[in-house]
Amino acid sequence: MFVVAAFELFMQQRIPRLDFGCCKKPLVVGRWNAAFKVKILLEKADAVFADESTYEAKLASIRGIDGAILISASGKKHAESIARDLKTPGYDRRLLACNPDAPAATHFERTKVFVYN
């Protein structure tokens, strides 16, 4: 019980309020650990979770995806190419990163980039 209470307190104080947009079924792309943490934030959403090796297949095979949330600590490496791939017209997209200078951020509207450390 204490662990649950401590976790709830942590979530209230440490996790910034994030605007995930008006997506009904977002594709959440990130490495396993990062995607797992966002899964907690999106527990009630009809989200599709993928990593850098499965996002293309999920985009192609799962109907109803109407947005994307890219999670990357550095915003480098795979994040830049994934950000380019997620520029599907009509998608509401968000980037969550720890790096304020994340190169992937150049592929998103400024108001849709969330930096936290």
C-alpha positions as CSV (number, residue, x, y, z in Angstrom):
1,M,0.0,0.0,0.0
2,F,2.9,2.4,0.8
3,V,4.5,1.7,-2.6
4,V,1.2,2.7,-4.4
5,A,0.8,5.8,-2.3
6,A,4.5,6.8,-2.9
7,F,4.1,6.2,-6.6
8,E,0.9,8.3,-6.8
9,L,2.7,11.2,-5.0
10,F,5.6,10.9,-7.4
11,M,3.2,11.1,-10.3
12,Q,1.5,14.2,-9.0
13,Q,4.8,16.0,-8.2
14,R,7.3,14.9,-10.8
15,I,5.5,14.2,-14.0
16,P,4.6,17.3,-15.9
17,R,1.1,17.7,-17.3
18,L,1.4,16.7,-20.9
19,D,-1.0,17.6,-23.7
20,F,-1.3,14.4,-25.7
21,G,-3.7,16.1,-28.1
22,C,-7.0,14.9,-29.3
23,C,-5.9,11.6,-30.7
24,K,-8.3,8.8,-30.1
25,K,-5.7,6.1,-31.0
26,P,-2.1,7.3,-31.0
27,L,0.9,5.3,-32.0
28,V,3.4,5.5,-29.1
29,V,7.0,4.9,-30.3
30,G,9.9,4.5,-27.9
31,R,12.3,2.0,-26.5
32,W,10.7,-0.6,-24.2
33,N,11.5,1.2,-20.9
34,A,10.3,4.7,-22.1
35,A,7.2,3.3,-23.7
36,F,6.3,1.4,-20.5
37,K,6.4,4.6,-18.5
38,V,4.2,6.4,-21.0
39,K,1.9,3.4,-20.9
40,I,1.2,4.3,-17.3
41,L,0.3,7.9,-18.3
42,L,-2.0,6.6,-21.1
43,E,-3.5,3.7,-19.2
44,K,-7.0,4.6,-20.3
45,A,-6.2,5.5,-23.9
46,D,-6.6,3.2,-26.8
47,A,-2.9,3.5,-27.7
48,V,-0.7,1.3,-29.9
49,F,2.8,0.8,-28.5
50,A,5.8,0.2,-30.7
51,D,9.6,0.5,-30.7
52,E,12.0,1.6,-33.5
53,S,11.9,-1.8,-35.1
54,T,8.1,-2.4,-35.1
55,Y,6.5,1.1,-35.6
56,E,6.4,0.8,-39.5
57,A,4.6,-2.5,-39.4
58,K,2.1,-1.3,-36.9
59,L,1.4,1.8,-38.9
60,A,0.8,-0.3,-41.9
61,S,-1.3,-3.0,-40.3
62,I,-3.4,-1.3,-37.5
63,R,-6.4,0.7,-38.5
64,G,-7.5,3.8,-36.7
65,I,-4.2,5.3,-35.7
66,D,-4.7,9.0,-35.8
67,G,-1.6,10.4,-34.1
68,A,1.8,9.7,-32.8
69,I,3.8,10.2,-29.6
70,L,7.6,9.7,-30.0
71,I,9.6,9.2,-26.8
72,S,13.3,9.6,-26.9
73,A,15.7,10.6,-24.1
74,S,18.3,12.2,-26.4
75,G,16.1,13.0,-29.4
76,K,19.0,11.6,-31.6
77,K,19.8,8.4,-33.3
78,H,16.6,6.7,-34.5
79,A,14.4,9.5,-33.2
80,E,15.1,11.8,-36.2
81,S,14.3,9.2,-38.8
82,I,11.2,8.1,-36.9
83,A,10.1,11.7,-36.6
84,R,10.3,12.1,-40.4
85,D,8.4,8.9,-40.9
86,L,5.6,10.0,-38.6
87,K,4.9,13.1,-40.6
88,T,1.7,11.6,-42.0
89,P,-0.7,14.3,-43.0
90,G,-3.5,14.7,-40.5
91,Y,-1.6,13.1,-37.6
92,D,-1.4,15.0,-34.3
93,R,2.2,14.3,-33.2
94,R,4.1,14.9,-29.9
95,L,7.7,14.4,-28.9
96,L,8.8,13.7,-25.3
97,A,12.5,14.1,-24.7
98,C,15.1,14.8,-22.0
99,N,17.3,16.8,-24.2
100,P,16.3,20.5,-24.8
101,D,18.4,20.4,-28.0
102,A,17.0,17.2,-29.4
103,P,17.6,17.1,-33.1
104,A,14.2,15.3,-33.6
105,A,12.4,18.4,-32.3
106,T,12.9,20.1,-35.6
107,H,10.3,17.8,-37.1
108,F,7.6,18.9,-34.6
109,E,5.7,22.1,-33.9
110,R,7.4,23.8,-31.0
111,T,4.2,23.6,-28.8
112,K,4.2,19.8,-29.3
113,V,7.7,19.1,-27.9
114,F,7.8,18.3,-24.2
115,V,11.3,18.4,-22.5
116,Y,11.7,17.0,-19.1
117,N,14.7,15.8,-17.0
